[in-house]
Amino acid sequence: MQSPVIYWFRNDLRLYDNPALLRAIETGKPIVPVFIFDEKWFDENPLGFPSMGDFRKQFLTETLFQLQKKIANAGSHLLVFTGNVNEILLKLYSQINASAIYATKEYAHDEILAENMLKKKVSLKLFSGNMLFPPESLPFLPETSPFYYTRFKNKVWELGQGVSQEKNIIRIPSIKISLNEDLENMLTVLSEPDNNIRFAGGEDAAMEHYYSWIAAEGLNRYQETRNQLQGNHFSSHLAPWIANGSLSVRWLWQRIHEYAQEHSVNEESLVTFCEQLIWREYYRYIMMRYGNKLFWVKGLRQSEHGMYDDLEAFNDWRIGTTGQPIVDALMRELLHTGFMSNRGRMLVSYYLAKELKVNWQWGAAWFENRLIDYEVYNNYGNWAYQSGRGTDSRVNRRFNLTKQAEKFDPDGSFRKKWLE
Ligand SMILES: Cc1cc2nc3c(=O)[nH]c(=O)nc-3n(C[C@H](O)[C@H](O)[C@H](O)COP(=O)(O)OP(=O)(O)OC[C@H]3O[C@@H](n4cnc5c(N)ncnc54)[C@H](O)[C@@H]3O)c2cc1C
């Protein structure tokens, strides 16, 4: 029997433009595709909630349900487990006598630790797959990546012309395997999703959403609408699919440029939208450069001024009972939908960290639980920025929340919707 390759799906839940999966297939060996719900995601933290909340779990489950169908159509079967990730991979590796594990590379602290532990015991092959400008394409080393966003953007902007994609995956060579009882017991059966959250998971839903945003002139009007707090297409709302990799950012980058060439898209809107995608790249490089420091209360600036572990203030903020109407409305939206606009995220993170002076890491942990589009790099990078512990050059930047509410919710309808 030919020794198979394990394909470990992480935040790359798609069968198109997936370099790591394609490289695995190119080995010519049978592939055993696997996804693992890390048991750590469901452990309660000291604040009383797990890192993965119900909305993200449902979105991920829907995504996997669809991926499993697509993999079945490609002639294989996706095994879904729940448990200790490395333990499951190592057991599977030895039970099926695998020759290697292929996966998409991640750049955050815990993920790198897990990769390094695996590397000591198995042949682990990692490839970039979720970035426009992966480290191997840059003219500088990640450790020397610019601290400030504008310098980073200026350095990578030209590379945007070279963004390309891998070919689609039609067939995945498979192999019949039998699992021992211990692994069988860790298998998770995915049930048909009932679509009761704001976004439907999966590759197809991502495409459908992209085309409806384009058809609604979302890209064209992005510059003027992107700071809104509510509405269907004020910003792309593509983040949930980008975050778990069911939408490829390279596919997105190419599509918007093709669309802009064929239609007269507002240039400022196109540029601003591309800049947002570059923010996403930037925070990956900040994580590569500073690693674990992004999880320290002092952040990247080693600031000494106070941050308090005030649980009462934090809980009021978390459930939207601070008494500050715009903050409460936004936090209730997050609590009940798993989404919040970018402007909203800026205001509530500022309020927690700079007005209530509560430990910003707690706020980031709550976002991690609630946001359907949670990405470790974006979340911790943005939280550090907004709390003055990150890469904002104006560490003492302040918002006047009354003025912000008047500007971005002029008729009060957003506050009315969530506070009544
Ligand atoms: C405190 C705070 C926490 C955040 N946490 C996350 C998070 O966990 N996951 C996440 O994807 N975004 C996060 N963001 C960034 C941003 O708010 C969301 O990406 C955006 O609101 C998602 O909506 P959209 O897809 O309509 O974005 P669009 O405005 O349509 O932007 C397109 C894409 O660009 C990327 N992007 C946009 N803004 C940013 C940004 N500031 N930083 C990095 N990437 C960006 C996202 O992938 C987004 O989908 C956070 C922002 C703040 C202030």
The ligand as a Gaussian input file, in Angstrom:
#p B3LYP/6-31G(d) Opt

LIG

0 1
 C      -10.519000      46.320000      17.636000
 C      -10.632000      45.701000      16.257000
 C      -10.630000      44.314000      16.118000
 C      -10.693000      43.732000      14.832000
 N      -10.709000      42.349000      14.715000
 C      -10.724000      41.793000      13.480000
 C      -10.721000      40.384000      13.322000
 O      -10.644000      39.609000      14.279000
 N      -10.780000      39.880000      12.041000
 C      -10.818000      40.701000      10.946000
 O      -10.850000      40.194000       9.816000
 N      -10.796000      42.028000      11.092000
 C      -10.763000      42.608000      12.301000
 N      -10.766000      43.978000      12.410000
 C      -10.626000      44.805000      11.182000
 C      -11.934000      45.272000      10.530000
 O      -12.776000      45.872000      11.490000
 C      -12.687000      44.113000       9.864000
 O      -11.813000      43.417000       8.991000
 C      -13.858000      44.632000       9.014000
 O      -14.730000      45.385000       9.820000
 C      -14.589000      43.444000       8.414000
 O      -15.635000      43.901000       7.618000
 P      -15.574000      43.848000       6.036000
 O      -15.231000      42.491000       5.585000
 O      -16.836000      44.444000       5.552000
 O      -14.350000      44.802000       5.740000
 P      -14.008000      45.685000       4.445000
 O      -14.030000      47.105000       4.887000
 O      -14.849000      45.319000       3.310000
 O      -12.481000      45.316000       4.168000
 C      -12.097000      44.227000       3.308000
 C      -11.196000      43.283000       4.052000
 O       -9.981000      43.925000       4.426000
 C       -9.513000      43.414000       5.679000
 N       -9.503000      44.524000       6.651000
 C      -10.323000      45.602000       6.673000
 N       -9.970000      46.432000       7.685000
 C       -8.923000      45.850000       8.308000
 C       -8.124000      46.213000       9.435000
 N       -8.316000      47.371000      10.126000
 N       -7.144000      45.372000       9.820000
 C       -6.908000      44.220000       9.142000
 N       -7.623000      43.825000       8.072000
 C       -8.629000      44.636000       7.663000
 C      -10.521000      42.338000       6.110000
 O      -10.044000      41.082000       5.677000
 C      -11.775000      42.762000       5.352000
 O      -12.670000      41.705000       5.111000
 C      -10.728000      44.574000      13.688000
 C      -10.744000      45.965000      13.854000
 C      -10.696000      46.522000      15.123000
 C      -10.697000      48.030000      15.260000

